[in-house]
Amino acid sequence: MNDIPSASAVPAWRIQPQGDRCLLVYFGDGIDIGTGRLCLAAARLLRQAQLPGVLDVVPSFVAVAVHYRPVGSQGPRYPQLAAQVEQLLAAGVKADAQAGRRIEIPVCYGGEYGPDLDDVARHAGISPEAVVDLHTGADSLVFMLGFAPGAPYVGVHDLGLDIPRRASPRTAVPAGSVAVANRQSVLYPSQSPGGWNIIGATPAVLFDPARDAPTLLQPGDSVRFVPIDSAEYRRLREAAQ
């Protein structure tokens, strides 16, 4: 266990309202592993507290959203809930160095599955093979689930993958696409618009509402991307259907 110090030893968090049914607790302003793990630890602490009226606690890159229902005389109001959250966090937060599961995600890189791989390589000044090596060379943290059900934001990758988003977003990115931008990866659970650089595709089913756990990945999980060829991609995809 790694102890994350209390507020007296770390930059102070700030709490602010987000409408009349949510408050946000900010722990930083930039995306990094330390801030991400602090958000995950704080979210776990707030869930375990089971504060009355709280409906959901959602971590992100730099903040934790606390959703609540201010209904009736017993429903929480922002000042009271903010004071409760402040009191819990002031006692200190303990976080595991490995907060979640370690999951391998197979990816077929390049070609029809990764149409932007060559562009990413040119931007980085390295070969497409070196891009794959950077992407698969180390475990990465699932910071949060984002724009669609089961869509994970994963990072932070090597500086060689500090690639901007595409100048022209696509109107339809295929389900399973694995894309990079700004030292992060996003995995598309379903077809949707997107402006990230697609370097590969995974046959893994990222979201299935019929499963006991609909989302394959959760915030706090550690991901290792594993390269596969197109034949293995098709075999795994067929097996998953």
VOBA-1610 file (N, C-alpha, C; in pm, whole numbers, padded with zeros to 5 digits, always signed):
BEGIN
Met+00084-00119+00000Met+00000+00000+00000Met+00088+00125+00000Asn+00048+00222-00083Asn+00116+00351-00082Asn+00024+00454-00020Asp+00074+00522+00080Asp-00008+00624+00144Asp+00001+00754+00066Ile-00114+00804+00022Ile-00119+00938-00036Ile-00144+01034+00078Pro-00054+01129+00101Pro-00065+01214+00220Pro-00194+01293+00223Ser-00225+01343+00341Ser-00343+01425+00359Ser-00322+01562+00297Ala-00427+01646+00306Ala-00426+01775+00237Ala-00309+01863+00278Ser-00256+01846+00399Ser-00147+01931+00445Ser-00017+01903+00372Ala-00007+01785+00306Ala+00118+01746+00244Ala+00110+01743+00092Val-00006+01768+00033Val-00021+01767-00112Val-00091+01896-00154Pro-00080+01932-00282Pro-00155+02050-00328Pro-00302+02037-00293Ala-00362+02143-00241Ala-00499+02136-00192Ala-00593+02106-00307Trp-00692+02021-00282Trp-00799+02000-00377Trp-00894+02118-00367Arg-00980+02128-00465Arg-01084+02231-00459Arg-01218+02166-00495Ile-01322+02209-00427Ile-01456+02156-00447Ile-01543+02267-00502Gln-01621+02235-00605Gln-01710+02335-00663Gln-01837+02269-00713Pro-01948+02343-00718Pro-02072+02285-00768Pro-02070+02270-00919Gln-02142+02171-00967Gln-02162+02150-01110Gln-02313+02134-01130Gly-02382+02244-01144Gly-02528+02240-01143Gly-02578+02220-01001Asp-02705+02176-00989Asp-02764+02161-00856Asp-02769+02017-00810Arg-02705+01924-00885Arg-02709+01783-00848Arg-02574+01715-00859Cys-02469+01792-00865Cys-02335+01734-00877Cys-02234+01832-00819Leu-02134+01779-00750Leu-02019+01860-00712Leu-01893+01793-00767Leu-01794+01875-00795Leu-01667+01827-00849Leu-01556+01853-00749Val-01470+01753-00732Val-01351+01767-00648Val-01230+01759-00741Tyr-01158+01869-00755Tyr-01041+01876-00843Tyr-00915+01848-00763Phe-00829+01762-00821Phe-00701+01727-00758Phe-00581+01776-00839Gly-00606+01833-00954Gly-00496+01881-01037Gly-00549+01943-01164Asp-00457+01986-01250Asp-00495+02052-01375Asp-00436+01984-01497Gly-00350+01884-01477Gly-00288+01815-01590Gly-00298+01666-01577Ile-00292+01598-01690Ile-00306+01452-01693Ile-00172+01387-01657Asp-00170+01314-01546Asp-00053+01235-01509Asp-00098+01121-01419Ile-00010+01021-01405Ile-00047+00900-01332Ile-00077+00931-01186Gly+00003+01017-01123Gly-00018+01048-00982Gly-00154+01109-00956Thr-00192+01209-01036Thr-00323+01272-01020Thr-00435+01172-01049Gly-00416+01090-01153Gly-00517+00992-01187Gly-00540+00892-01075Arg-00432+00843-01015Arg-00448+00747-00906Arg-00507+00812-00782Leu-00479+00939-00760Leu-00540+01010-00647Leu-00691+01024-00669Cys-00732+01053-00792Cys-00876+01059-00822Cys-00942+00924-00799Leu-00876+00817-00841Leu-00932+00682-00823Leu-00944+00648-00675Ala-00842+00682-00598Ala-00846+00653-00455Ala-00954+00733-00384Ala-00967+00862-00420Ala-01069+00945-00359Ala-01209+00896-00395Ala-01227+00855-00520Ala-01358+00802-00561Ala-01394+00679-00481Arg-01295+00592-00459Arg-01322+00470-00381Arg-01359+00506-00237Leu-01289+00602-00179Leu-01318+00645-00042Leu-01460+00702-00031Leu-01499+00784-00129Leu-01630+00846-00124Leu-01742+00744-00147Arg-01717+00645-00231Arg-01817+00539-00248Arg-01835+00461-00118Gln-01724+00426-00057Gln-01731+00347+00067Gln-01802+00421+00179Ala-01796+00554+00176Ala-01861+00634+00281Ala-02013+00627+00273Gln-02067+00595+00155Gln-02212+00583+00135Gln-02286+00705+00194Leu-02245+00822+00151Leu-02308+00944+00199Leu-02454+00949+00157Pro-02545+00987+00246Pro-02688+00992+00213Pro-02716+01083+00094Gly-02798+01033+00002Gly-02837+01112-00114Gly-02743+01104-00232Val-02623+01047-00213Val-02527+01037-00322Val-02566+00921-00413Leu-02578+00947-00543Leu-02620+00847-00641Leu-02504+00780-00711Asp-02398+00855-00736Asp-02285+00798-00810Asp-02161+00882-00784Val-02045+00816-00793Val-01916+00883-00778Val-01831+00842-00899Val-01786+00941-00977Val-01723+00912-01106Val-01587+00980-01114Pro-01478+00902-01121Pro-01345+00962-01136Pro-01317+01001-01280Ser-01232+01100-01299Ser-01184+01139-01432Ser-01034+01164-01423Phe-00978+01230-01524Phe-00835+01255-01525Phe-00788+01337-01405Val-00860+01445-01374Val-00813+01539-01272Val-00916+01566-01164Ala-01034+01505-01172Ala-01140+01538-01077Ala-01227+01416-01050Val-01308+01428-00946Val-01409+01328-00911Val-01544+01397-00906Ala-01641+01343-00978Ala-01776+01397-00977Ala-01860+01319-00876Val-01928+01391-00789Val-02018+01330-00691Val-02160+01372-00727His-02238+01278-00778His-02376+01305-00819His-02469+01276-00701Tyr-02564+01367-00677Tyr-02654+01349-00563Tyr-02794+01399-00599Arg-02890+01361-00516Arg-03029+01399-00539Arg-03079+01484-00423Pro-03091+01616-00444Pro-03137+01704-00337Pro-03291+01710-00333Val-03353+01598-00295Val-03498+01589-00297Val-03551+01578-00155Gly-03653+01655-00120Gly-03716+01645+00011Gly-03629+01701+00122Ser-03682+01695+00242Ser-03611+01752+00356Ser-03485+01675+00392Gln-03478+01548+00349Gln-03362+01465+00382Gln-03253+01470+00275Gly-03285+01530+00159Gly-03187+01532+00051Gly-03073+01628+00080Pro-02950+01594+00041Pro-02835+01681+00069Pro-02839+01808-00015Arg-02785+01914+00038Arg-02763+02037-00036Arg-02612+02056-00051Tyr-02575+02136-00151Tyr-02433+02149-00182Tyr-02346+02186-00062Pro-02380+02286+00017Pro-02289+02322+00128Pro-02266+02208+00226Gln-02373+02136+00259Gln-02359+02026+00355Gln-02278+01910+00295Leu-02307+01877+00168Leu-02235+01766+00105Leu-02088+01803+00085Ala-02061+01925+00044Ala-01922+01968+00026Ala-01845+01959+00157Ala-01909+01993+00268Ala-01844+01984+00398Ala-01815+01839+00435Gln-01907+01748+00403Gln-01884+01606+00431Gln-01769+01551+00348Val-01767+01588+00221Val-01659+01542+00134Val-01525+01596+00183Glu-01522+01722+00218Glu-01399+01784+00269Glu-01349+01712+00393Gln-01440+01678+00483Gln-01401+01609+00606Gln-01342+01471+00577Leu-01403+01398+00484Leu-01352+01266+00449Leu-01213+01274+00388Leu-01193+01366+00295Leu-01064+01377+00228Leu-00956+01428+00321Ala-00992+01515+00416Ala-00893+01573+00507Ala-00830+01467+00596Ala-00898+01355+00615Ala-00842+01247+00696Ala-00732+01171+00622Gly-00716+01198+00491Gly-00614+01129+00413Gly-00673+01019+00328Val-00606+00988+00219Val-00653+00888+00123Val-00542+00785+00104Lys-00578+00658+00112Lys-00483+00551+00088Lys-00516+00484-00046Ala-00415+00468-00129Ala-00437+00409-00261Ala-00338+00296-00286Asp-00388+00191-00350Asp-00301+00084-00393Asp-00219+00130-00512Ala-00095+00085-00520Ala-00016+00114-00639Ala-00082+00050-00761Gln-00147-00065-00741Gln-00222-00133-00847Gln-00366-00137-00800Ala-00446-00040-00844Ala-00581-00025-00792Ala-00679-00125-00852Gly-00657-00167-00976Gly-00753-00253-01045Gly-00689-00380-01099Arg-00754-00437-01197Arg-00706-00561-01259Arg-00600-00530-01365Arg-00524-00632-01403Arg-00433-00620-01517Arg-00492-00700-01631Ile-00518-00634-01743Ile-00588-00697-01854Ile-00509-00677-01982Glu-00493-00785-02058Glu-00428-00778-02188Glu-00533-00754-02296Ile-00505-00658-02382Ile-00595-00624-02492Ile-00524-00654-02624Pro-00571-00754-02699Pro-00507-00783-02828Pro-00541-00676-02931Val-00442-00638-03011Val-00461-00532-03111Val-00392-00575-03240Cys-00467-00561-03352Cys-00408-00578-03485Cys-00374-00439-03536Tyr-00245-00413-03558Tyr-00198-00279-03592Tyr-00184-00261-03743Gly-00211-00139-03788Gly-00184-00101-03926Gly-00282-00159-04027Gly-00254-00130-04154Gly-00337-00181-04262Gly-00480-00130-04252Glu-00574-00215-04287Glu-00715-00175-04282Glu-00762-00150-04139Tyr-00693-00208-04041Tyr-00734-00192-03902Tyr-00673-00068-03837Gly-00565-00017-03892Gly-00499+00100-03836Gly-00457+00198-03943Pro-00554+00264-04008Pro-00522+00348-04124Pro-00433+00469-04095Asp-00420+00508-03968Asp-00338+00626-03935Asp-00200+00589-03880Leu-00167+00461-03879Leu-00039+00420-03819Leu+00079+00486-03889Asp+00078+00489-04021Asp+00191+00549-04094Asp+00200+00699-04067Asp+00087+00767-04058Asp+00088+00911-04030Asp+00143+00938-03890Val+00104+00855-03794Val+00156+00870-03658Val+00307+00850-03657Ala+00354+00750-03730Ala+00498+00723-03737Ala+00573+00842-03798Arg+00518+00898-03907Arg+00585+01014-03969Arg+00588+01133-03873His+00479+01155-03803His+00475+01268-03710His+00578+01249-03598Ala+00593+01125-03553Ala+00685+01096-03443Ala+00830+01084-03491Gly+00849+01071-03622Gly+00984+01055-03675Gly+01043+00918-03651Ile+00957+00817-03642Ile+01001+00680-03619Ile+00926+00588-03716Ser+00961+00461-03715Ser+00896+00365-03804Ser+00761+00321-03746Pro+00672+00269-03831Pro+00547+00214-03779Pro+00571+00103-03676Glu+00673+00024-03698Glu+00705-00083-03603Glu+00745-00025-03466Ala+00817+00088-03470Ala+00856+00151-03344Ala+00735+00210-03271Val+00636+00260-03345Val+00512+00307-03283Val+00444+00193-03209Val+00436+00076-03274Val+00376-00041-03211Val+00454-00080-03086Asp+00586-00075-03095Asp+00669-00109-02979Asp+00641-00015-02862Leu+00626+00114-02891Leu+00596+00210-02784Leu+00459+00183-02724His+00364+00148-02809His+00226+00129-02762His+00211+00001-02681Thr+00292-00098-02709Thr+00280-00228-02642Thr+00388-00251-02536Gly+00478-00155-02520Gly+00596-00179-02439Gly+00578-00168-02289Ala+00467-00111-02243Ala+00448-00094-02099Ala+00299-00096-02066Asp+00269-00130-01941Asp+00130-00124-01895Asp+00085+00022-01888Ser-00044+00042-01910Ser-00103+00176-01907Ser-00227+00176-01819Leu-00257+00290-01761Leu-00367+00303-01666Leu-00496+00341-01738Val-00607+00277-01699Val-00739+00324-01742Val-00779+00436-01646Phe-00773+00559-01695Phe-00805+00674-01611Phe-00956+00686-01588Met-01033+00664-01696Met-01176+00693-01688Met-01246+00629-01807Leu-01379+00620-01797Leu-01463+00585-01910Leu-01527+00713-01960Gly-01533+00728-02094Gly-01567+00858-02146Gly-01688+00867-02235Phe-01667+00904-02361Phe-01772+00958-02447Phe-01883+00860-02482Ala-01862+00731-02463Ala-01962+00629-02494Ala-01954+00520-02388Pro-02062+00443-02367Pro-02057+00335-02268Pro-01942+00238-02295Gly-01857+00219-02195Gly-01746+00126-02207Gly-01625+00178-02280Ala-01619+00308-02309Ala-01507+00365-02384Ala-01399+00413-02288Pro-01285+00341-02279Pro-01181+00379-02182Pro-01080+00479-02239Tyr-01033+00566-02153Tyr-00919+00653-02183Tyr-00799+00595-02109Val-00694+00563-02185Val-00581+00486-02134Val-00451+00564-02156Gly-00361+00561-02057Gly-00233+00630-02071Gly-00155+00617-01940Val-00055+00699-01917Val-00002+00795-02013Val+00113+00727-02087His+00115+00738-02221His+00213+00667-02301His+00345+00744-02309Asp+00442+00679-02373Asp+00572+00738-02398Asp+00558+00872-02473Leu+00654+00961-02452Leu+00653+01091-02519Leu+00652+01079-02671Gly+00700+00966-02722Gly+00696+00944-02866Gly+00556+00939-02921Leu+00457+00915-02835Leu+00317+00911-02877Leu+00242+01039-02840Asp+00317+01148-02825Asp+00254+01278-02800Asp+00211+01336-02935Ile+00103+01281-02989Ile+00055+01310-03123Ile-00075+01389-03114Pro-00092+01498-03188Pro-00219+01570-03183Pro-00331+01490-03250Arg-00453+01529-03223Arg-00566+01468-03292Arg-00562+01503-03440Arg-00640+01430-03517Arg-00649+01455-03660Arg-00708+01594-03686Ala-00661+01658-03792Ala-00715+01788-03829Ala-00861+01776-03873Ser-00896+01662-03934Ser-01033+01640-03980Ser-01088+01513-03916Pro-01177+01524-03819Pro-01234+01405-03756Pro-01313+01321-03856Arg-01322+01194-03828Arg-01404+01103-03907Arg-01548+01105-03855Thr-01642+01088-03946Thr-01782+01081-03904Thr-01818+00943-03851Ala-01740+00840-03888Ala-01770+00704-03842Ala-01640+00628-03820Val-01608+00602-03693Val-01493+00521-03655Val-01545+00381-03620Pro-01490+00275-03679Pro-01544+00141-03655Pro-01530+00097-03508Ala-01624+00016-03464Ala-01616-00043-03331Ala-01488-00124-03317Gly-01426-00115-03201Gly-01301-00187-03176Gly-01177-00110-03212Ser-01191+00006-03276Ser-01073+00084-03315Ser-00994+00127-03192Val-00862+00123-03206Val-00770+00168-03102Val-00698+00290-03158Ala-00715+00404-03093Ala-00663+00529-03147Ala-00582+00603-03041Val-00489+00687-03089Val-00400+00759-02998Val-00404+00908-03026Ala-00376+00985-02922Ala-00355+01129-02929Ala-00308+01175-02792Asn-00217+01271-02791Asn-00175+01335-02665Asn-00130+01235-02559Arg-00052+01134-02601Arg+00004+01033-02511Arg-00104+00946-02446Gln-00220+00938-02509Gln-00328+00856-02458Gln-00383+00766-02568Ser-00455+00663-02527Ser-00531+00579-02619Ser-00677+00585-02581Val-00762+00577-02682Val-00904+00558-02658Val-00948+00438-02742Leu-01035+00355-02686Leu-01085+00237-02753Leu-01234+00257-02779Tyr-01276+00239-02904Tyr-01413+00266-02943Tyr-01499+00140-02927Pro-01595+00139-02834Pro-01678+00021-02813Pro-01784+00002-02921Ser-01817+00108-02992Ser-01917+00102-03097Ser-01880+00205-03203Gln-01942+00194-03319Gln-01913+00291-03424Gln-01960+00429-03381Ser-01874+00527-03399Ser-01908+00664-03361Ser-01813+00760-03429Pro-01846+00889-03433Pro-01750+00986-03484Pro-01627+00993-03394Gly-01515+01038-03450Gly-01395+01049-03369Gly-01282+01117-03444Gly-01197+01187-03369Gly-01087+01259-03429Gly-00949+01211-03389Trp-00943+01095-03320Trp-00814+01041-03280Trp-00751+00962-03395Asn-00622+00933-03383Asn-00547+00863-03486Asn-00559+00712-03467Ile-00623+00645-03561Ile-00649+00502-03549Ile-00524+00425-03590Ile-00466+00351-03495Ile-00344+00274-03526Ile-00371+00124-03527Gly-00489+00081-03484Gly-00518-00062-03482Gly-00661-00088-03441Ala-00692-00214-03423Ala-00826-00253-03379Ala-00815-00376-03289Thr-00905-00383-03192Thr-00909-00498-03103Thr-01035-00580-03130Pro-01025-00712-03124Pro-01144-00796-03135Pro-01222-00806-03005Ala-01168-00753-02898Ala-01235-00760-02768Ala-01366-00681-02771Val-01467-00734-02706Val-01596-00665-02695Val-01588-00574-02573Leu-01584-00446-02595Leu-01561-00350-02488Leu-01686-00321-02406Phe-01803-00334-02469Phe-01927-00308-02398Phe-02035-00403-02445Asp-02097-00473-02350Asp-02206-00565-02380Asp-02305-00557-02265Pro-02421-00493-02286Pro-02517-00477-02176Pro-02573-00608-02125Ala-02555-00718-02199Ala-02606-00848-02154Ala-02511-00917-02055Arg-02387-00867-02044Arg-02292-00928-01950Arg-02321-00880-01809Asp-02279-00963-01711Asp-02292-00921-01571Asp-02216-00791-01546Ala-02097-00782-01606Ala-02018-00658-01603Ala-02016-00605-01746Pro-02104-00512-01781Pro-02118-00469-01921Pro-01990-00413-01982Thr-01909-00341-01903Thr-01787-00280-01956Thr-01667-00370-01929Leu-01589-00394-02033Leu-01472-00482-02019Leu-01368-00420-01927Leu-01347-00289-01939Leu-01245-00220-01861Leu-01311-00123-01764Gln-01245-00101-01649Gln-01293-00010-01548Gln-01181+00087-01509Pro-01215+00208-01465Pro-01111+00298-01415Pro-01027+00231-01306Gly-00896+00246-01317Gly-00805+00181-01223Gly-00743+00055-01277Asp-00801-00004-01383Asp-00741-00122-01443Asp-00610-00086-01511Ser-00521-00184-01521Ser-00396-00169-01593Ser-00405-00250-01722Val-00370-00187-01834Val-00384-00248-01966Val-00248-00270-02028Arg-00230-00388-02084Arg-00114-00414-02170Arg-00166-00450-02309Phe-00131-00369-02407Phe-00170-00397-02545Phe-00077-00504-02603Val-00137-00604-02667Val-00061-00717-02721Val-00084-00725-02872Pro+00023-00717-02952Pro+00004-00720-03098Pro-00037-00859-03148Ile-00131-00861-03243Ile-00173-00984-03310Ile-00181-00956-03459Asp-00180-01064-03540Asp-00193-01046-03684Asp-00340-01050-03725Ser-00365-01025-03853Ser-00503-01015-03900Ser-00578-01147-03889Ala-00508-01260-03908Ala-00575-01389-03896Ala-00620-01413-03752Glu-00537-01378-03655Glu-00574-01394-03516Glu-00686-01296-03479Tyr-00682-01177-03536Tyr-00791-01082-03512Tyr-00924-01140-03556Arg-00928-01194-03678Arg-01054-01249-03729Arg-01100-01368-03646Arg-01006-01451-03604Arg-01043-01569-03523Arg-01103-01525-03390Leu-01037-01431-03323Leu-01088-01385-03194Leu-01219-01310-03208Arg-01234-01236-03318Arg-01357-01161-03339Arg-01474-01256-03359Glu-01452-01358-03439Glu-01558-01457-03461Glu-01594-01529-03331Ala-01494-01560-03250Ala-01520-01631-03124Ala-01598-01544-03026Ala-01582-01411-03037Ala-01649-01321-02944Ala-01794-01294-02982Gln-01831-01325-03104Gln-01967-01295-03151Gln-02066-01405-03115
//
